[in-house]
Amino acid sequence: QVQLVESGGGLVQAGGSLRLSCVASGRTFSRYTMAWFRQAPGKEREFVAAITWSAGSTIYADSVKGRFTISRDDAKNTVYLQMNSLKPEDTAVYYCAAKTVKSSVWPIWGQGTQVTVSS
């Protein structure tokens, strides 16, 4: 039932910033753990960041630690990924995902938004 719609991708120069948004449908958004993943062409999808319900805790991949910030606004059913100090290696399609706390997999995915960082 929950659907995710992403926006905010684009083309930026290295060192620049972007903020991605993911709007979720449904009435139980606040009870879902939300995450961002990314996938570059020809590469495996990789974890970027996650945030638990009520924004109680966050976790980041080492590659983005200190540069990216995940946040959520449950009143708006939206999760954000603020990306600063972008590097060309950050170029990828970024997907938001959702799961319940008890789930070991991520069954709900957005359509993806392209982020391209030029050098």
DAQUI-V340145 format. One record per pair of residues at least 24 apart in sequence whose C-alpha atoms are under 6 Angstrom apart, sorted by the first residue. I is the first residue (numbers start at 1). J is the second residue. Records with the same first field share a line. If there is no record, write none. Layout:
# DAQUI-V340145
I: J ; J
This chain:
# DAQUI-V340145
2: 26
4: 110
5: 110
9: 113 ; 114 ; 115
10: 115
11: 116 ; 117
12: 117
13: 117 ; 118
14: 86 ; 87 ; 117 ; 118 ; 119
15: 85 ; 86
16: 85 ; 86
17: 83 ; 84
18: 83
19: 81 ; 82 ; 83
20: 80 ; 81
21: 79 ; 80
22: 78 ; 79
23: 77 ; 78
24: 77
30: 74
32: 99 ; 100
33: 98 ; 99 ; 100
34: 97 ; 98
35: 96 ; 97
36: 95 ; 96
37: 94 ; 95
38: 92 ; 93 ; 94 ; 95
39: 92 ; 93
40: 92
88: 117 ; 118
91: 115 ; 116 ; 117
